[in-house]
Amino acid sequence: PPSDLVLTPDTMSLPEDTDTSTAIDLAAITFDDDTTGTNTLSLTGDYADMFELGSDSTDGNRLFLKAGSLLDFETEPTLTVTVAVADETVIGSNPATAVFTIDVTDVNEAPTAIELAIPSGSLPQQQTPTSSPTILTKIAVIDDALGTNTLTIGGPDAEFFEITDGSSFQPDYLALKQGTVLDHATKDTFTITLTATDESLPESTPVTINYQLQVEWTNDAPTDVILTNTVTS
């Protein structure tokens, strides 16, 4: 039976954004044999369906990554396949095997979403300006942890909000700015849009999420007395 199956090379690193629109040649397959009988090559393993075998008169037997295979570092950083060769005419013989490994390497990808711990909020009206920033919700940018994401605030009421990054709070919290007046009678809703962009990927599409803050009406105590038709003696 065949013996000493060797893959050359037996491992390869591929970035997760590798173009797989066509099959990728990975390794040469060689083994020792007596040139009699019929040898059959096969693939096994959890990722066997991502690989295929090929051969030609010049390069001999080859291992390929199939066209259209998805490489994703975040979900499958390592792909392995076992290549086996057996001569079925030699009853009871064991196949010769070798393992090939693809190490999928991470690449910087654009953020895919913004998540808010509290999707919308409300505050009671306060007719005197707020004395300090008011934390509203934590912001999480869903990303691969590479590159540098920039958060910005847009929308009709952007001027009243900020993203905290000082010593008082953890970074990436949305806050209402100090000095904001909350008066239900004059403005009962604040609306903004948060945008996350990876500036190192200028062709990527920014991700956005909307946020609304409702100002709750409260029964305020009277602030003044006005007399009309005053009668004096």
Disulfide bonds with the S-S distance in Angstrom:
none
